[in-house]
Amino acid sequence: MSVLLSLQDVSADLGRTRVLQGVSLNVGGGEIISILGPNGAGKTSLMRAALGLIGATGETRLGGADPRTLTARERALRAAYLPQRPQSIWPIKVEVLVALGRFAHGAVPDRLAPADQAAVDAAIKACSLSEFRHRGMDELSGGEKARAHLARTLAQHAPLLLLDEPTAGLDPAQSLGVAEILEAHAAAGGAAVFSTHDIALAASVADRVVLMKAGAIIAEGAPEEALTASVLEAAYGRAARLERVGDTFAAVFDR
Ligand SMILES: Nc1ncnc2c1ncn2[C@@H]1O[C@H](COP(=O)(O)OP(=O)(O)OP(=O)(O)O)[C@@H](O)[C@H]1O
């Protein structure tokens, strides 16, 4: 199994806040890993450190290289990043936004080579956006916009997906669609790391969950083994448990 991302004892500060504390994580091809944890736990910071977007101590390797030494293009060929709440500043068409995902392959959005066009079409289809592809980004609902940004990320065809809350704002059926996209990516040998507050979805989809609190990983492993009641309570400060429901899960928080 190829190692696509490796963090060893990574710590980082933003301003006066220690946002990562001794984080170690290895991600190999074929894996789906979900990052969980309360607001402010460090999930976004972990992804940004993985990409070299924030300074950190320890050792970070993205596709075997220190991400701080990579050009934007080299980084984009290794990892596709979906930021939390991405913005599209211009009212560009959906298919043009998705084509921007091809920049690392040398694509120009209005003159796509066949391979770039095929990648754009496949990403639009996977994200159920075919009927919206000619619409402006300013003519979409919140969930449709989120899917367009995900499609841009997928069109990049990077082996590692780093997705910060890819299902935020999506309806349950669309969230399951994202889960199936991640499963297909992993089945093809890629890896997906995604953060979410949907514990049940994470447990259903991820091979491994990583639970963070205050910048540190407090539990990691197969969902049912890692997400014990005591660990969930330690993370969220409320009594909670993961329950199996058929072949999926529910996260139950006591009131
Ligand atoms: N630019 C910044 N300067 C100082 N502190 C920051 C900065 N950005 C984030 N933080 C702090 O870093 C910590 C981790 O933030 P991060 O965005 O990584 O959390 P998160 O787990 O992704 O949270 P959420 O679930 O709310 O998205 C938080 O305490 C946050 O307040």
The ligand as an SDF file (V2000), in Angstrom:
LIG
                    3D

 31 33  0  0  0  0  0  0  0  0999 V2000
   -5.9020   32.1860   12.0290 N   0  0  0  0  0  0  0  0  0  0  0  0
   -6.0630   31.7480   13.2710 C   0  0  0  0  0  0  0  0  0  0  0  0
   -5.4610   32.3590   14.3220 N   0  0  0  0  0  0  0  0  0  0  0  0
   -5.5870   31.8910   15.5720 C   0  0  0  0  0  0  0  0  0  0  0  0
   -6.3100   30.7950   15.8900 N   0  0  0  0  0  0  0  0  0  0  0  0
   -6.9320   30.1490   14.8890 C   0  0  0  0  0  0  0  0  0  0  0  0
   -6.8470   30.5790   13.5350 C   0  0  0  0  0  0  0  0  0  0  0  0
   -7.5710   29.7240   12.7680 N   0  0  0  0  0  0  0  0  0  0  0  0
   -8.0930   28.8130   13.6000 C   0  0  0  0  0  0  0  0  0  0  0  0
   -7.7120   29.0710   14.8800 N   0  0  0  0  0  0  0  0  0  0  0  0
   -8.0080   28.2680   16.0540 C   0  0  0  0  0  0  0  0  0  0  0  0
   -7.4590   26.9950   15.8220 O   0  0  0  0  0  0  0  0  0  0  0  0
   -8.2370   25.9860   16.4740 C   0  0  0  0  0  0  0  0  0  0  0  0
   -8.5030   24.8720   15.4980 C   0  0  0  0  0  0  0  0  0  0  0  0
   -9.2960   25.3740   14.4420 O   0  0  0  0  0  0  0  0  0  0  0  0
   -9.7320   24.4360   13.2310 P   0  0  0  0  0  0  0  0  0  0  0  0
  -10.3620   25.3150   12.2030 O   0  0  0  0  0  0  0  0  0  0  0  0
   -8.5860   23.6040   12.8440 O   0  0  0  0  0  0  0  0  0  0  0  0
  -10.8430   23.5420   13.9450 O   0  0  0  0  0  0  0  0  0  0  0  0
  -11.9110   22.5310   13.3460 P   0  0  0  0  0  0  0  0  0  0  0  0
  -11.7740   21.2610   14.1140 O   0  0  0  0  0  0  0  0  0  0  0  0
  -11.7750   22.4410   11.8830 O   0  0  0  0  0  0  0  0  0  0  0  0
  -13.2840   23.2450   13.7570 O   0  0  0  0  0  0  0  0  0  0  0  0
  -14.7720   23.3060   13.1260 P   0  0  0  0  0  0  0  0  0  0  0  0
  -15.4150   21.9780   13.4250 O   0  0  0  0  0  0  0  0  0  0  0  0
  -15.4180   24.3970   13.8990 O   0  0  0  0  0  0  0  0  0  0  0  0
  -14.6510   23.6030   11.6710 O   0  0  0  0  0  0  0  0  0  0  0  0
   -9.4680   26.6960   17.0060 C   0  0  0  0  0  0  0  0  0  0  0  0
   -9.2950   26.9030   18.3940 O   0  0  0  0  0  0  0  0  0  0  0  0
   -9.4860   28.0040   16.2770 C   0  0  0  0  0  0  0  0  0  0  0  0
  -10.0920   29.0150   17.0710 O   0  0  0  0  0  0  0  0  0  0  0  0
  1  2  1  0
  2  3  1  0
  2  7  2  0
  3  4  2  0
  4  5  1  0
  5  6  2  0
  6  7  1  0
  6 10  1  0
  7  8  1  0
  8  9  2  0
  9 10  1  0
 10 11  1  0
 11 12  1  0
 11 30  1  0
 12 13  1  0
 13 14  1  0
 13 28  1  0
 14 15  1  0
 15 16  1  0
 16 17  2  0
 16 18  1  0
 16 19  1  0
 19 20  1  0
 20 21  2  0
 20 22  1  0
 20 23  1  0
 23 24  1  0
 24 25  2  0
 24 26  1  0
 24 27  1  0
 28 29  1  0
 28 30  1  0
 30 31  1  0
M  END
$$$$
